[in-house]
């Protein structure tokens, strides 16, 4: 289930490449790493729920928050929320 959810999220990011703004491209690339890392961690820990994966992505982004300025943080968070809604 986690693998399918990860694939859906990454596919959504790939599909927006043709029409995305520079900010959206940046956010998609940034989120890709957090999504893949979180999916791998879920697999290692035997987590199978989408909620667990979403929580891991949130934690990963929160821990890396100092990498981004406040404006970029907002762009990434907004895209993450959109992806979650679209992936359901």
Biopython code that builds the backbone (N, CA, C, O; Angstrom):
import numpy as np
from Bio.PDB.StructureBuilder import StructureBuilder

atoms = [
    (1, "UNK", "N", (0.818, -1.194, 0.000)),
    (1, "UNK", "CA", (0.000, 0.000, 0.000)),
    (1, "UNK", "C", (0.871, 1.271, 0.000)),
    (1, "UNK", "O", (0.579, 2.229, -0.716)),
    (2, "UNK", "N", (1.937, 1.266, 0.808)),
    (2, "UNK", "CA", (2.830, 2.420, 0.873)),
    (2, "UNK", "C", (3.516, 2.630, -0.483)),
    (2, "UNK", "O", (3.627, 3.757, -0.967)),
    (3, "UNK", "N", (3.968, 1.538, -1.079)),
    (3, "UNK", "CA", (4.657, 1.638, -2.368)),
    (3, "UNK", "C", (3.735, 2.250, -3.434)),
    (3, "UNK", "O", (4.168, 3.087, -4.227)),
    (4, "UNK", "N", (2.476, 1.831, -3.448)),
    (4, "UNK", "CA", (1.522, 2.368, -4.420)),
    (4, "UNK", "C", (1.263, 3.850, -4.172)),
    (4, "UNK", "O", (1.143, 4.635, -5.112)),
    (5, "UNK", "N", (1.178, 4.223, -2.900)),
    (5, "UNK", "CA", (0.948, 5.622, -2.543)),
    (5, "UNK", "C", (2.152, 6.470, -2.957)),
    (5, "UNK", "O", (1.995, 7.563, -3.502)),
    (6, "UNK", "N", (3.343, 5.961, -2.694)),
    (6, "UNK", "CA", (4.562, 6.671, -3.091)),
    (6, "UNK", "C", (4.570, 6.865, -4.608)),
    (6, "UNK", "O", (4.835, 7.965, -5.092)),
    (7, "UNK", "N", (4.284, 5.815, -5.346)),
    (7, "UNK", "CA", (4.260, 5.897, -6.804)),
    (7, "UNK", "C", (3.242, 6.930, -7.295)),
    (7, "UNK", "O", (3.512, 7.680, -8.233)),
    (8, "UNK", "N", (2.098, 6.959, -6.667)),
    (8, "UNK", "CA", (1.054, 7.916, -7.060)),
    (8, "UNK", "C", (1.537, 9.350, -6.813)),
    (8, "UNK", "O", (1.364, 10.219, -7.667)),
    (9, "UNK", "N", (2.139, 9.595, -5.651)),
    (9, "UNK", "CA", (2.648, 10.929, -5.339)),
    (9, "UNK", "C", (3.728, 11.353, -6.337)),
    (9, "UNK", "O", (3.714, 12.477, -6.838)),
    (10, "UNK", "N", (4.657, 10.447, -6.617)),
    (10, "UNK", "CA", (5.743, 10.776, -7.542)),
    (10, "UNK", "C", (5.227, 10.980, -8.963)),
    (10, "UNK", "O", (5.738, 11.827, -9.695)),
    (11, "UNK", "N", (4.226, 10.215, -9.350)),
    (11, "UNK", "CA", (3.612, 10.387, -10.670)),
    (11, "UNK", "C", (2.933, 11.751, -10.769)),
    (11, "UNK", "O", (3.027, 12.423, -11.797)),
    (12, "UNK", "N", (2.254, 12.154, -9.708)),
    (12, "UNK", "CA", (1.620, 13.480, -9.701)),
    (12, "UNK", "C", (2.667, 14.580, -9.875)),
    (12, "UNK", "O", (2.440, 15.549, -10.599)),
    (13, "UNK", "N", (3.796, 14.429, -9.220)),
    (13, "UNK", "CA", (4.882, 15.414, -9.366)),
    (13, "UNK", "C", (5.377, 15.411, -10.807)),
    (13, "UNK", "O", (5.556, 16.473, -11.403)),
    (14, "UNK", "N", (5.598, 14.227, -11.370)),
    (14, "UNK", "CA", (6.076, 14.130, -12.758)),
    (14, "UNK", "C", (5.106, 14.755, -13.744)),
    (14, "UNK", "O", (5.523, 15.392, -14.711)),
    (15, "UNK", "N", (3.818, 14.576, -13.507)),
    (15, "UNK", "CA", (2.805, 15.082, -14.434)),
    (15, "UNK", "C", (2.725, 16.598, -14.459)),
    (15, "UNK", "O", (2.272, 17.172, -15.449)),
    (16, "UNK", "N", (3.149, 17.249, -13.409)),
    (16, "UNK", "CA", (3.049, 18.708, -13.380)),
    (16, "UNK", "C", (4.265, 19.399, -13.991)),
    (16, "UNK", "O", (4.287, 20.625, -14.096)),
    (17, "UNK", "N", (5.268, 18.637, -14.392)),
    (17, "UNK", "CA", (6.499, 19.228, -14.903)),
    (17, "UNK", "C", (6.255, 20.139, -16.104)),
    (17, "UNK", "O", (6.862, 21.205, -16.203)),
    (18, "UNK", "N", (5.387, 19.735, -17.001)),
    (18, "UNK", "CA", (5.169, 20.506, -18.220)),
    (18, "UNK", "C", (4.518, 21.868, -17.973)),
    (18, "UNK", "O", (4.741, 22.809, -18.735)),
    (19, "UNK", "N", (3.723, 21.974, -16.922)),
    (19, "UNK", "CA", (2.986, 23.212, -16.680)),
    (19, "UNK", "C", (3.397, 23.931, -15.398)),
    (19, "UNK", "O", (2.864, 24.997, -15.088)),
    (20, "UNK", "N", (4.325, 23.367, -14.664)),
    (20, "UNK", "CA", (4.686, 23.915, -13.357)),
    (20, "UNK", "C", (5.536, 25.182, -13.469)),
    (20, "UNK", "O", (6.308, 25.362, -14.410)),
    (21, "UNK", "N", (5.362, 26.039, -12.482)),
    (21, "UNK", "CA", (6.221, 27.220, -12.362)),
    (21, "UNK", "C", (7.575, 26.775, -11.796)),
    (21, "UNK", "O", (7.737, 25.628, -11.377)),
    (22, "UNK", "N", (8.521, 27.677, -11.791)),
    (22, "UNK", "CA", (9.832, 27.361, -11.217)),
    (22, "UNK", "C", (9.697, 26.966, -9.743)),
    (22, "UNK", "O", (10.352, 26.033, -9.278)),
    (23, "UNK", "N", (8.844, 27.686, -9.019)),
    (23, "UNK", "CA", (8.631, 27.373, -7.602)),
    (23, "UNK", "C", (8.044, 25.979, -7.431)),
    (23, "UNK", "O", (8.453, 25.234, -6.540)),
    (24, "UNK", "N", (7.086, 25.626, -8.283)),
    (24, "UNK", "CA", (6.464, 24.302, -8.201)),
    (24, "UNK", "C", (7.452, 23.201, -8.562)),
    (24, "UNK", "O", (7.443, 22.131, -7.953)),
    (25, "UNK", "N", (8.303, 23.459, -9.552)),
    (25, "UNK", "CA", (9.334, 22.483, -9.907)),
    (25, "UNK", "C", (10.293, 22.267, -8.743)),
    (25, "UNK", "O", (10.670, 21.137, -8.434)),
    (26, "UNK", "N", (10.682, 23.365, -8.103)),
    (26, "UNK", "CA", (11.557, 23.267, -6.940)),
    (26, "UNK", "C", (10.888, 22.451, -5.832)),
    (26, "UNK", "O", (11.493, 21.535, -5.275)),
    (27, "UNK", "N", (9.641, 22.789, -5.520)),
    (27, "UNK", "CA", (8.928, 22.108, -4.441)),
    (27, "UNK", "C", (8.750, 20.628, -4.759)),
    (27, "UNK", "O", (8.903, 19.782, -3.878)),
    (28, "UNK", "N", (8.431, 20.313, -5.998)),
    (28, "UNK", "CA", (8.279, 18.916, -6.386)),
    (28, "UNK", "C", (9.565, 18.139, -6.228)),
    (28, "UNK", "O", (9.562, 17.020, -5.715)),
    (29, "UNK", "N", (10.658, 18.722, -6.662)),
    (29, "UNK", "CA", (11.958, 18.065, -6.509)),
    (29, "UNK", "C", (12.331, 17.886, -5.049)),
    (29, "UNK", "O", (12.852, 16.845, -4.648)),
    (30, "UNK", "N", (12.061, 18.900, -4.273)),
    (30, "UNK", "CA", (12.365, 18.836, -2.841)),
    (30, "UNK", "C", (11.520, 17.752, -2.156)),
    (30, "UNK", "O", (12.031, 16.971, -1.353)),
    (31, "UNK", "N", (10.244, 17.717, -2.479)),
    (31, "UNK", "CA", (9.344, 16.739, -1.855)),
    (31, "UNK", "C", (9.665, 15.313, -2.270)),
    (31, "UNK", "O", (9.471, 14.382, -1.488)),
    (32, "UNK", "N", (10.150, 15.132, -3.486)),
    (32, "UNK", "CA", (10.503, 13.796, -3.969)),
    (32, "UNK", "C", (11.412, 13.065, -2.982)),
    (32, "UNK", "O", (11.184, 11.900, -2.654)),
    (33, "UNK", "N", (12.431, 13.760, -2.522)),
    (33, "UNK", "CA", (13.363, 13.155, -1.579)),
    (33, "UNK", "C", (12.695, 12.770, -0.272)),
    (33, "UNK", "O", (12.933, 11.683, 0.254)),
    (34, "UNK", "N", (11.871, 13.645, 0.247)),
    (34, "UNK", "CA", (11.180, 13.366, 1.510)),
    (34, "UNK", "C", (10.180, 12.217, 1.360)),
    (34, "UNK", "O", (10.036, 11.389, 2.260)),
    (35, "UNK", "N", (9.501, 12.173, 0.229)),
    (35, "UNK", "CA", (8.521, 11.112, -0.013)),
    (35, "UNK", "C", (9.218, 9.757, -0.119)),
    (35, "UNK", "O", (8.796, 8.785, 0.507)),
    (36, "UNK", "N", (10.280, 9.702, -0.909)),
    (36, "UNK", "CA", (10.991, 8.430, -1.091)),
    (36, "UNK", "C", (11.639, 7.952, 0.202)),
    (36, "UNK", "O", (11.583, 6.765, 0.524)),
    (37, "UNK", "N", (12.249, 8.863, 0.937)),
    (37, "UNK", "CA", (12.869, 8.508, 2.214)),
    (37, "UNK", "C", (11.819, 8.008, 3.197)),
    (37, "UNK", "O", (12.044, 7.018, 3.894)),
    (38, "UNK", "N", (10.699, 8.669, 3.257)),
    (38, "UNK", "CA", (9.635, 8.276, 4.186)),
    (38, "UNK", "C", (9.042, 6.926, 3.812)),
    (38, "UNK", "O", (8.737, 6.117, 4.688)),
    (39, "UNK", "N", (8.878, 6.679, 2.525)),
    (39, "UNK", "CA", (8.365, 5.382, 2.083)),
    (39, "UNK", "C", (9.341, 4.267, 2.456)),
    (39, "UNK", "O", (8.928, 3.200, 2.909)),
    (40, "UNK", "N", (10.620, 4.517, 2.265)),
    (40, "UNK", "CA", (11.638, 3.521, 2.620)),
    (40, "UNK", "C", (11.639, 3.261, 4.127)),
    (40, "UNK", "O", (11.762, 2.116, 4.562)),
    (41, "UNK", "N", (11.503, 4.317, 4.917)),
    (41, "UNK", "CA", (11.463, 4.155, 6.373)),
    (41, "UNK", "C", (10.226, 3.372, 6.811)),
    (41, "UNK", "O", (10.300, 2.546, 7.720)),
    (42, "UNK", "N", (9.108, 3.629, 6.172)),
    (42, "UNK", "CA", (7.882, 2.875, 6.484)),
    (42, "UNK", "C", (8.105, 1.387, 6.203)),
    (42, "UNK", "O", (7.730, 0.526, 7.000)),
    (43, "UNK", "N", (8.714, 1.110, 5.073)),
    (43, "UNK", "CA", (8.964, -0.279, 4.698)),
    (43, "UNK", "C", (9.881, -0.962, 5.716)),
    (43, "UNK", "O", (9.631, -2.093, 6.132)),
    (44, "UNK", "N", (10.931, -0.266, 6.105)),
    (44, "UNK", "CA", (11.868, -0.824, 7.087)),
    (44, "UNK", "C", (11.206, -1.085, 8.437)),
    (44, "UNK", "O", (11.531, -2.053, 9.125)),
    (45, "UNK", "N", (10.280, -0.213, 8.804)),
    (45, "UNK", "CA", (9.630, -0.307, 10.111)),
    (45, "UNK", "C", (8.340, -1.123, 10.073)),
    (45, "UNK", "O", (7.691, -1.300, 11.104)),
    (46, "UNK", "N", (7.967, -1.619, 8.904)),
    (46, "UNK", "CA", (6.762, -2.427, 8.787)),
    (46, "UNK", "C", (5.471, -1.623, 8.850)),
    (46, "UNK", "O", (4.401, -2.180, 9.097)),
    (47, "UNK", "N", (5.566, -0.323, 8.627)),
    (47, "UNK", "CA", (4.373, 0.532, 8.602)),
    (47, "UNK", "C", (3.676, 0.349, 7.264)),
    (47, "UNK", "O", (4.332, 0.307, 6.223)),
    (48, "UNK", "N", (2.363, 0.239, 7.282)),
    (48, "UNK", "CA", (1.644, 0.036, 6.025)),
    (48, "UNK", "C", (0.561, 1.074, 5.760)),
    (48, "UNK", "O", (-0.073, 1.053, 4.705)),
    (49, "UNK", "N", (0.348, 1.964, 6.690)),
    (49, "UNK", "CA", (-0.741, 2.926, 6.506)),
    (49, "UNK", "C", (-0.253, 4.208, 5.842)),
    (49, "UNK", "O", (0.877, 4.652, 6.043)),
    (50, "UNK", "N", (-1.136, 4.776, 5.055)),
    (50, "UNK", "CA", (-0.861, 6.054, 4.404)),
    (50, "UNK", "C", (-0.664, 7.143, 5.454)),
    (50, "UNK", "O", (0.166, 8.036, 5.286)),
    (51, "UNK", "N", (-1.428, 7.062, 6.527)),
    (51, "UNK", "CA", (-1.300, 8.053, 7.598)),
    (51, "UNK", "C", (0.110, 8.043, 8.190)),
    (51, "UNK", "O", (0.682, 9.096, 8.470)),
    (52, "UNK", "N", (0.663, 6.840, 8.378)),
    (52, "UNK", "CA", (2.026, 6.721, 8.919)),
    (52, "UNK", "C", (3.030, 7.350, 7.958)),
    (52, "UNK", "O", (3.955, 8.043, 8.380)),
    (53, "UNK", "N", (2.840, 7.106, 6.678)),
    (53, "UNK", "CA", (3.763, 7.689, 5.707)),
    (53, "UNK", "C", (3.635, 9.202, 5.672)),
    (53, "UNK", "O", (4.643, 9.908, 5.643)),
    (54, "UNK", "N", (2.409, 9.707, 5.674)),
    (54, "UNK", "CA", (2.218, 11.161, 5.691)),
    (54, "UNK", "C", (2.895, 11.778, 6.916)),
    (54, "UNK", "O", (3.522, 12.833, 6.822)),
    (55, "UNK", "N", (2.762, 11.115, 8.054)),
    (55, "UNK", "CA", (3.387, 11.618, 9.285)),
    (55, "UNK", "C", (4.908, 11.632, 9.146)),
    (55, "UNK", "O", (5.566, 12.562, 9.612)),
    (56, "UNK", "N", (5.466, 10.608, 8.507)),
    (56, "UNK", "CA", (6.919, 10.558, 8.311)),
    (56, "UNK", "C", (7.387, 11.669, 7.365)),
    (56, "UNK", "O", (8.440, 12.268, 7.584)),
    (57, "UNK", "N", (6.613, 11.940, 6.323)),
    (57, "UNK", "CA", (6.968, 13.033, 5.416)),
    (57, "UNK", "C", (6.932, 14.355, 6.183)),
    (57, "UNK", "O", (7.836, 15.180, 6.050)),
    (58, "UNK", "N", (5.895, 14.551, 6.979)),
    (58, "UNK", "CA", (5.779, 15.786, 7.776)),
    (58, "UNK", "C", (6.966, 15.938, 8.726)),
    (58, "UNK", "O", (7.536, 17.022, 8.844)),
    (59, "UNK", "N", (7.332, 14.855, 9.397)),
    (59, "UNK", "CA", (8.466, 14.880, 10.324)),
    (59, "UNK", "C", (9.761, 15.177, 9.588)),
    (59, "UNK", "O", (10.571, 15.983, 10.045)),
    (60, "UNK", "N", (9.956, 14.526, 8.450)),
    (60, "UNK", "CA", (11.158, 14.741, 7.651)),
    (60, "UNK", "C", (11.263, 16.196, 7.199)),
    (60, "UNK", "O", (12.335, 16.796, 7.276)),
    (61, "UNK", "N", (10.167, 16.754, 6.736)),
    (61, "UNK", "CA", (10.172, 18.151, 6.303)),
    (61, "UNK", "C", (10.418, 19.090, 7.479)),
    (61, "UNK", "O", (11.130, 20.086, 7.348)),
    (62, "UNK", "N", (9.836, 18.772, 8.607)),
    (62, "UNK", "CA", (10.017, 19.605, 9.792)),
    (62, "UNK", "C", (11.474, 19.600, 10.256)),
    (62, "UNK", "O", (12.021, 20.639, 10.626)),
    (63, "UNK", "N", (12.089, 18.429, 10.231)),
    (63, "UNK", "CA", (13.485, 18.316, 10.651)),
    (63, "UNK", "C", (14.428, 19.042, 9.692)),
    (63, "UNK", "O", (15.503, 19.482, 10.100)),
    (64, "UNK", "N", (14.044, 19.170, 8.438)),
    (64, "UNK", "CA", (14.881, 19.822, 7.432)),
    (64, "UNK", "C", (14.460, 21.270, 7.175)),
    (64, "UNK", "O", (14.946, 21.897, 6.234)),
    (65, "UNK", "N", (13.592, 21.785, 7.978)),
    (65, "UNK", "CA", (13.006, 23.102, 7.771)),
    (65, "UNK", "C", (14.060, 24.207, 7.662)),
    (65, "UNK", "O", (13.841, 25.194, 6.961)),
    (66, "UNK", "N", (15.189, 24.057, 8.338)),
    (66, "UNK", "CA", (16.213, 25.099, 8.288)),
    (66, "UNK", "C", (16.882, 25.185, 6.913)),
    (66, "UNK", "O", (17.598, 26.148, 6.637)),
    (67, "UNK", "N", (16.658, 24.189, 6.050)),
    (67, "UNK", "CA", (17.230, 24.216, 4.694)),
    (67, "UNK", "C", (16.551, 25.243, 3.805)),
    (67, "UNK", "O", (17.121, 25.687, 2.808)),
    (68, "UNK", "N", (15.338, 25.618, 4.168)),
    (68, "UNK", "CA", (14.535, 26.494, 3.315)),
    (68, "UNK", "C", (14.224, 27.818, 3.989)),
    (68, "UNK", "O", (14.093, 27.894, 5.210)),
    (69, "UNK", "N", (14.109, 28.858, 3.177)),
    (69, "UNK", "CA", (13.651, 30.126, 3.734)),
    (69, "UNK", "C", (12.133, 30.031, 3.924)),
    (69, "UNK", "O", (11.497, 29.137, 3.365)),
    (70, "UNK", "N", (11.552, 30.940, 4.703)),
    (70, "UNK", "CA", (10.118, 30.851, 4.997)),
    (70, "UNK", "C", (9.220, 30.811, 3.755)),
    (70, "UNK", "O", (8.216, 30.098, 3.750)),
    (71, "UNK", "N", (9.558, 31.556, 2.715)),
    (71, "UNK", "CA", (8.734, 31.566, 1.502)),
    (71, "UNK", "C", (8.759, 30.193, 0.830)),
    (71, "UNK", "O", (7.723, 29.696, 0.387)),
    (72, "UNK", "N", (9.941, 29.583, 0.756)),
    (72, "UNK", "CA", (10.059, 28.254, 0.148)),
    (72, "UNK", "C", (9.362, 27.198, 0.997)),
    (72, "UNK", "O", (8.758, 26.268, 0.464)),
    (73, "UNK", "N", (9.445, 27.341, 2.316)),
    (73, "UNK", "CA", (8.742, 26.409, 3.209)),
    (73, "UNK", "C", (7.244, 26.411, 2.908)),
    (73, "UNK", "O", (6.609, 25.358, 2.860)),
    (74, "UNK", "N", (6.698, 27.590, 2.711)),
    (74, "UNK", "CA", (5.269, 27.722, 2.421)),
    (74, "UNK", "C", (4.912, 27.059, 1.086)),
    (74, "UNK", "O", (3.904, 26.358, 0.991)),
    (75, "UNK", "N", (5.727, 27.277, 0.071)),
    (75, "UNK", "CA", (5.492, 26.675, -1.247)),
    (75, "UNK", "C", (5.514, 25.154, -1.140)),
    (75, "UNK", "O", (4.657, 24.479, -1.709)),
    (76, "UNK", "N", (6.486, 24.618, -0.419)),
    (76, "UNK", "CA", (6.613, 23.168, -0.265)),
    (76, "UNK", "C", (5.424, 22.611, 0.515)),
    (76, "UNK", "O", (4.852, 21.593, 0.125)),
    (77, "UNK", "N", (5.052, 23.262, 1.602)),
    (77, "UNK", "CA", (3.916, 22.787, 2.405)),
    (77, "UNK", "C", (2.619, 22.796, 1.605)),
    (77, "UNK", "O", (1.818, 21.866, 1.695)),
    (78, "UNK", "N", (2.418, 23.846, 0.829)),
    (78, "UNK", "CA", (1.201, 23.924, 0.017)),
    (78, "UNK", "C", (1.171, 22.805, -1.025)),
    (78, "UNK", "O", (0.130, 22.187, -1.252)),
    (79, "UNK", "N", (2.311, 22.550, -1.651)),
    (79, "UNK", "CA", (2.342, 21.472, -2.640)),
    (79, "UNK", "C", (2.117, 20.118, -1.971)),
    (79, "UNK", "O", (1.416, 19.270, -2.523)),
    (80, "UNK", "N", (2.693, 19.906, -0.808)),
    (80, "UNK", "CA", (2.496, 18.652, -0.092)),
    (80, "UNK", "C", (1.015, 18.435, 0.200)),
    (80, "UNK", "O", (0.503, 17.329, 0.030)),
    (81, "UNK", "N", (0.333, 19.476, 0.636)),
    (81, "UNK", "CA", (-1.105, 19.361, 0.909)),
    (81, "UNK", "C", (-1.878, 19.029, -0.363)),
    (81, "UNK", "O", (-2.783, 18.196, -0.339)),
    (82, "UNK", "N", (-1.532, 19.666, -1.457)),
    (82, "UNK", "CA", (-2.198, 19.389, -2.732)),
    (82, "UNK", "C", (-1.970, 17.944, -3.170)),
    (82, "UNK", "O", (-2.900, 17.267, -3.609)),
    (83, "UNK", "N", (-0.738, 17.481, -3.049)),
    (83, "UNK", "CA", (-0.417, 16.114, -3.456)),
    (83, "UNK", "C", (-1.199, 15.093, -2.636)),
    (83, "UNK", "O", (-1.718, 14.115, -3.175)),
    (84, "UNK", "N", (-1.276, 15.329, -1.339)),
    (84, "UNK", "CA", (-2.017, 14.410, -0.493)),
    (84, "UNK", "C", (-3.485, 14.321, -0.920)),
    (84, "UNK", "O", (-4.062, 13.234, -0.969)),
    (85, "UNK", "N", (-4.070, 15.457, -1.221)),
    (85, "UNK", "CA", (-5.476, 15.494, -1.628)),
    (85, "UNK", "C", (-5.682, 14.782, -2.968)),
    (85, "UNK", "O", (-6.658, 14.052, -3.148)),
    (86, "UNK", "N", (-4.766, 14.998, -3.892)),
    (86, "UNK", "CA", (-4.887, 14.397, -5.223)),
    (86, "UNK", "C", (-4.612, 12.888, -5.218)),
    (86, "UNK", "O", (-5.139, 12.155, -6.055)),
    (87, "UNK", "N", (-3.800, 12.438, -4.290)),
    (87, "UNK", "CA", (-3.386, 11.036, -4.263)),
    (87, "UNK", "C", (-4.426, 10.121, -3.625)),
    (87, "UNK", "O", (-4.300, 8.898, -3.696)),
    (88, "UNK", "N", (-5.428, 10.686, -3.015)),
    (88, "UNK", "CA", (-6.440, 9.873, -2.326)),
    (88, "UNK", "C", (-7.266, 9.070, -3.320)),
    (88, "UNK", "O", (-8.164, 8.329, -2.919)),
]
sb = StructureBuilder()
sb.init_structure("model")
sb.init_model(0)
sb.init_chain("A")
sb.init_seg("    ")
for serial, (resi, resn, name, xyz) in enumerate(atoms, 1):
    if name == "N":
        sb.init_residue(resn, " ", resi, " ")
    sb.init_atom(name, np.array(xyz, "f"), 0.0, 1.0, " ", f" {name:<3s}", serial, name[0])
structure = sb.get_structure()
